[in-house]
Amino acid sequence: MSQFKEKVMLKLFPHVGNNAKLADKLANEVEEMFKNEYVPFVNEVEEFNQIMGKDWQNRTTPTIDPKDAQFVIDFISEELDELREAVEEEDIVGVLDALLDITYVGLGNGAMVFGLKDRIWEGYQEVQASNLSKTCATYEEAMKTCVVRAKEHGDCYTKQVGDRWVVYRQSDNKVMKSINYFKPNLKKFFRPSEI
């Protein structure tokens, strides 16, 4: 179950009389809605582009147009410079502004310009699952990971964090990937003709 769905279910429980089956059904519907119809930041940029007369940038099929790609790259680069500047000046409001602009441009404009809106939510969930797979679900998995990673990287130890176990390299506390780690498979969100 995705973290998103889990959070939706927890919010629904008090409203459905703690009926787990109903909460699960409604959470599935909400997750499905977010997957295909509404992606925060992306829908808002789509609306902004329409208002600004740039709806030609609201592509619905995967596309790499060099001119529009450079627009997104340059815009992200500009906002990244603003983030660096805000950090150097210890301007926390500037940091928030830069992070939001990076999100708006990168996720919003990027998804629309490259025609990836309908793949962002599922792709994000795949990346999240991959990132979580760096941690271990059980103590036993963590101990096996310690043994394998110790042979590769030196002595390791594990620590429970919430309901997960994290394995660290002893020499520098670097997180070691679980033996069950998997890379995100983003190709599965494309038809062969689109790649």
C-alpha positions as CSV (number, residue, x, y, z in Angstrom):
1,M,0.0,0.0,0.0
2,S,1.4,3.4,-0.9
3,Q,1.9,6.0,1.8
4,F,-0.5,8.2,0.1
5,K,-3.3,5.6,0.2
6,E,-2.5,4.8,3.8
7,K,-2.8,8.5,4.8
8,V,-6.1,8.7,2.9
9,M,-7.5,5.6,4.7
10,L,-6.5,7.0,8.1
11,K,-8.4,10.2,7.3
12,L,-11.4,8.3,6.1
13,F,-11.7,5.9,9.1
14,P,-13.5,8.4,11.5
15,H,-16.0,9.2,8.7
16,V,-16.8,5.7,7.7
17,G,-17.3,4.2,11.2
18,N,-13.9,2.5,11.1
19,N,-15.1,0.3,8.2
20,A,-11.8,-0.8,6.8
21,K,-13.4,-2.2,3.6
22,L,-15.1,1.0,2.8
23,A,-12.1,3.1,3.7
24,D,-10.0,0.9,1.4
25,K,-12.5,1.2,-1.5
26,L,-12.6,5.0,-1.1
27,A,-8.9,5.3,-0.8
28,N,-8.4,3.3,-4.0
29,E,-10.8,5.7,-5.8
30,V,-8.9,8.8,-4.5
31,E,-5.6,7.3,-5.5
32,E,-6.9,6.5,-8.9
33,M,-8.2,10.1,-9.3
34,F,-4.8,11.5,-8.4
35,K,-3.1,9.1,-10.8
36,N,-4.9,10.2,-13.9
37,E,-7.0,13.2,-13.4
38,Y,-5.4,15.5,-10.8
39,V,-1.8,15.9,-10.1
40,P,-1.0,18.8,-7.7
41,F,1.2,21.5,-9.3
42,V,0.8,20.0,-12.8
43,N,-2.9,20.8,-13.1
44,E,-2.3,24.3,-11.8
45,V,0.5,24.9,-14.4
46,E,-1.8,23.5,-17.1
47,E,-4.4,26.1,-16.1
48,F,-1.8,28.9,-15.9
49,N,-0.5,28.0,-19.4
50,Q,-4.1,28.2,-20.8
51,I,-4.7,31.6,-19.2
52,M,-1.4,32.9,-20.5
53,G,-2.0,31.7,-24.0
54,K,0.7,29.1,-23.8
55,D,-1.7,26.1,-23.9
56,W,0.4,24.7,-26.8
57,Q,2.9,23.7,-24.1
58,N,0.2,21.5,-22.5
59,R,1.2,18.4,-24.4
60,T,-0.5,15.1,-23.7
61,T,1.9,12.7,-25.4
62,P,5.6,12.2,-24.5
63,T,7.6,14.8,-26.5
64,I,11.0,16.3,-26.4
65,D,11.0,19.6,-28.2
66,P,14.5,21.1,-27.9
67,K,13.3,24.7,-27.6
68,D,10.8,24.0,-24.9
69,A,13.2,21.6,-23.2
70,Q,15.8,24.3,-23.0
71,F,13.2,26.7,-21.5
72,V,12.5,24.2,-18.7
73,I,16.3,23.6,-18.1
74,D,17.1,27.3,-18.0
75,F,14.2,28.1,-15.7
76,I,15.1,25.3,-13.3
77,S,18.8,26.5,-13.4
78,E,17.7,30.1,-12.6
79,E,15.6,28.9,-9.7
80,L,18.4,26.7,-8.4
81,D,20.7,29.8,-8.4
82,E,18.1,31.6,-6.4
83,L,18.1,28.7,-3.9
84,R,21.9,28.9,-3.6
85,E,21.7,32.6,-3.0
86,A,18.9,32.3,-0.4
87,V,20.9,29.7,1.5
88,E,24.1,31.8,1.4
89,E,22.1,34.8,2.8
90,E,20.3,32.5,5.3
91,D,17.0,33.8,3.9
92,I,14.5,31.0,4.8
93,V,11.6,32.8,3.0
94,G,13.8,32.9,-0.1
95,V,14.6,29.2,0.3
96,L,10.8,28.4,0.4
97,D,10.2,30.7,-2.7
98,A,13.0,29.0,-4.6
99,L,11.9,25.4,-3.7
100,L,8.3,26.2,-4.7
101,D,9.5,27.8,-8.0
102,I,11.7,24.7,-8.7
103,T,8.7,22.5,-8.1
104,Y,6.3,24.7,-10.2
105,V,8.7,24.8,-13.1
106,G,10.3,21.3,-12.8
107,L,7.2,19.3,-12.0
108,G,4.6,21.5,-13.5
109,N,6.1,23.0,-16.6
110,G,8.3,20.0,-17.2
111,A,5.4,17.5,-17.0
112,M,3.4,19.6,-19.4
113,V,6.1,20.5,-21.9
114,F,7.3,16.9,-22.1
115,G,3.8,15.5,-22.2
116,L,4.3,13.5,-19.1
117,K,1.3,14.6,-16.9
118,D,-0.4,11.3,-17.0
119,R,2.8,9.5,-15.8
120,I,3.9,11.8,-13.0
121,W,1.8,10.3,-10.2
122,E,2.5,6.6,-11.0
123,G,6.1,7.4,-11.7
124,Y,6.4,9.3,-8.3
125,Q,4.9,6.3,-6.5
126,E,7.5,4.0,-8.2
127,V,10.3,6.2,-7.1
128,Q,8.9,6.4,-3.6
129,A,8.7,2.6,-3.4
130,S,12.3,2.3,-4.7
131,N,13.5,4.8,-2.1
132,L,11.7,2.9,0.7
133,S,13.2,-0.4,-0.6
134,K,16.6,1.0,0.6
135,T,15.4,0.3,4.1
136,C,14.5,-3.1,5.6
137,A,11.0,-4.3,6.5
138,T,12.2,-6.7,9.2
139,Y,15.1,-7.1,11.6
140,E,16.0,-10.3,9.8
141,E,16.3,-8.5,6.4
142,A,18.4,-5.9,8.1
143,M,20.8,-8.5,9.6
144,K,21.2,-10.2,6.2
145,T,21.8,-6.8,4.6
146,C,24.5,-6.1,7.2
147,V,26.3,-9.3,6.3
148,V,26.2,-8.7,2.6
149,R,27.1,-5.0,2.8
150,A,29.9,-5.6,5.3
151,K,31.6,-7.8,2.7
152,E,31.3,-5.0,0.1
153,H,31.8,-1.9,2.2
154,G,33.1,-2.7,5.7
155,D,31.4,-3.2,9.0
156,C,27.8,-2.3,9.2
157,Y,25.1,-1.9,11.9
158,T,21.3,-1.5,11.9
159,K,18.9,0.7,13.7
160,Q,15.1,0.6,13.9
161,V,13.5,3.8,12.6
162,G,9.7,3.7,13.1
163,D,8.5,0.4,11.6
164,R,11.5,0.1,9.3
165,W,15.2,-0.9,9.8
166,V,18.1,1.1,8.3
167,V,21.5,-0.3,7.8
168,Y,24.5,2.0,8.1
169,R,28.2,1.6,7.3
170,Q,30.0,1.8,10.6
171,S,33.0,4.0,9.4
172,D,30.9,7.0,8.3
173,N,27.2,6.2,9.0
174,K,26.4,6.1,5.3
175,V,23.1,4.3,4.6
176,M,23.5,1.0,2.9
177,K,20.8,-0.3,0.5
178,S,18.8,-3.2,1.6
179,I,19.4,-6.5,-0.1
180,N,15.8,-6.1,-1.4
181,Y,16.5,-2.7,-2.9
182,F,15.2,-2.2,-6.4
183,K,15.7,0.6,-8.9
184,P,12.6,2.4,-10.1
185,N,11.3,1.0,-13.4
186,L,10.0,4.1,-15.1
187,K,10.0,2.4,-18.6
188,K,6.8,0.5,-17.6
189,F,4.9,3.8,-17.9
190,F,5.7,4.1,-21.6
191,R,4.6,2.1,-24.7
192,P,7.6,0.8,-26.7
193,S,6.7,3.3,-29.5
194,E,7.2,6.2,-27.0
195,I,10.7,5.4,-25.9
